[in-house]
């Protein structure tokens, strides 16, 4: 248990940040699954829309240090390369 008032406040802040970060990561996982599903179904137009949304969310998460910038870039690169191999 924290001993000082500042440590108590820091603990409160950390809990809020943790909840916010977990919610953002969950949203990223959901959008990623949607994009992957659309790629598997060869839905190029739908997958493109999902990837645009995912790119925006990933870069925003990287900007606010929820995930690393390299992680965001790698995910986008891999999904975009899968998307580019689709016919249609």
Secondary structure per residue as TSV (DSSP state, phi and psi in degrees):
chain	resnum	aa	ss	phi	psi
A	1	X	-	360.0	137.8
A	2	X	-	-64.7	146.0
A	3	X	-	-98.4	-30.5
A	4	X	S	-106.8	162.5
A	5	X	H	-63.6	-37.9
A	6	X	H	-67.5	-35.5
A	7	X	H	-68.3	-36.0
A	8	X	H	-64.6	-43.5
A	9	X	H	-65.0	-41.3
A	10	X	H	-61.6	-40.6
A	11	X	H	-62.0	-42.8
A	12	X	H	-60.7	-45.7
A	13	X	H	-63.7	-41.6
A	14	X	H	-62.9	-38.1
A	15	X	H	-63.7	-43.3
A	16	X	H	-62.7	-45.3
A	17	X	H	-63.0	-40.1
A	18	X	H	-61.8	-46.0
A	19	X	H	-63.1	-42.7
A	20	X	H	-64.8	-42.6
A	21	X	H	-66.0	-41.5
A	22	X	H	-64.6	-38.6
A	23	X	H	-65.1	-41.5
A	24	X	H	-65.4	-41.9
A	25	X	H	-65.1	-38.5
A	26	X	H	-63.2	-41.4
A	27	X	H	-64.1	-40.4
A	28	X	H	-62.4	-42.2
A	29	X	H	-62.0	-41.8
A	30	X	H	-63.3	-47.0
A	31	X	H	-66.5	-37.3
A	32	X	H	-63.6	-44.1
A	33	X	H	-61.7	-41.6
A	34	X	H	-61.0	-45.9
A	35	X	H	-63.7	-43.5
A	36	X	H	-62.9	-40.5
A	37	X	H	-63.3	-42.1
A	38	X	H	-66.8	-35.8
A	39	X	H	-65.9	-42.9
A	40	X	H	-63.2	-32.3
A	41	X	T	-83.6	3.2
A	42	X	T	60.0	31.5
A	43	X	-	-92.7	87.0
A	44	X	H	-65.5	-41.5
A	45	X	H	-68.8	-47.4
A	46	X	H	-63.9	-39.4
A	47	X	H	-65.6	-37.2
A	48	X	H	-62.9	-44.0
A	49	X	H	-62.2	-44.3
A	50	X	H	-64.4	-38.8
A	51	X	H	-68.2	-36.8
A	52	X	H	-61.5	-44.6
A	53	X	H	-64.2	-42.6
A	54	X	H	-64.5	-42.2
A	55	X	H	-58.7	-45.3
A	56	X	H	-60.1	-47.7
A	57	X	H	-65.5	-40.5
A	58	X	H	-64.8	-45.3
A	59	X	H	-66.8	-34.3
A	60	X	H	-66.4	-40.3
A	61	X	H	-64.8	-38.5
A	62	X	H	-67.9	-37.6
A	63	X	H	-63.6	-35.6
A	64	X	T	-96.7	16.7
A	65	X	T	61.7	28.6
A	66	X	S	-77.7	-41.4
A	67	X	S	-129.7	168.3
A	68	X	-	-80.7	152.6
A	69	X	H	-60.4	-40.3
A	70	X	H	-63.7	-37.6
A	71	X	H	-62.5	-46.4
A	72	X	H	-61.8	-46.2
A	73	X	H	-62.9	-42.3
A	74	X	H	-63.4	-45.1
A	75	X	H	-60.7	-46.0
A	76	X	H	-64.4	-43.9
A	77	X	H	-59.9	-45.6
A	78	X	H	-66.5	-42.6
A	79	X	H	-69.3	-39.0
A	80	X	H	-65.2	-36.4
A	81	X	H	-68.3	-37.1
A	82	X	H	-64.7	-40.5
A	83	X	H	-64.0	-39.5
A	84	X	H	-68.7	-21.0
A	85	X	T	-82.0	-8.0
A	86	X	-	-70.2	146.9
A	87	X	-	-94.9	144.2
A	88	X	-	125.8	360.0
